[in-house]
């Protein structure tokens, strides 16, 4: 591994972490959505600084080519984030649905109240 | 004591039904004096709301299309908030004859949910192929779940008593086929009594039931999935309004 690729790995991990943390700071990202990105960023940083940890972890579970562990973990993280998003989307849709239903009922009630009031006014004048 | 019809809300989900909804509403008022009609305009792009209102119905207009499940839950919630005892769902395309409503309501004396079944002897409604297999599988399984003989589980013509109204105002599935299949499972698992009575179906004002083999097969698949998930849903998520 050349020094350039070593630095490149670390810088990439840092950039990813900084972007996530900055978005958190500006309320552009909520904690529960950021957690997987933070974990992935920290892991990438550790492996970037100490490449031997990757070899150690790979040999620990019997993966012969360490880079395969990187691919596996990356895909696993992406999969989990996708799944979390689908679940959040489902929740949001359910909430939107409830809101839409309530809006329709309130509009109907408003219309009924207004026509009752109009009838009242006509009655009294 | 107001009559049974006066304590009943007819709910009609309507999606782009300006051609038929007015006539259906007027027919309901003629055949069922004293009843209240709520048309739920499910995000129609046409004049459904105006036509229904001019026919004398209450109209709740959803801001966008939610599907029959969303429209019906709106109806159940409105019924609950305005102290109606019963809700009868009638299609706005005119295939349900309002003349059957009194017999549906009468059966509510012995049940919480009464289905108007299309194959139980009256009328001439027939389906074939995968769609028929799907309906047979559904009927067999749901009959066991509901502990009563059901032959037409996807019928949209149904009457709900007070216990069903309270349950469905909170929880009425929005998923495709959920409104018919899953609603039955939810009711049965909550211990509500389900019955069916025969009703005749009329020709729909527009469109015909699909007999295309691929569509029918897709229907079979989706119906089975809806059924399996409805039956295996954890009890804790029932009736909490969590979805």
Interface residues (C-beta under 8 A of the other chain):
Chain A: X94 X97 X100 X101 X102 X103 X104 X105 X107 X108 X112
Chain B: X40 X58 X59 X60 X61 X62 X63 X64 X66 X70 X73 X74 X77 X78 X81 X174 X243
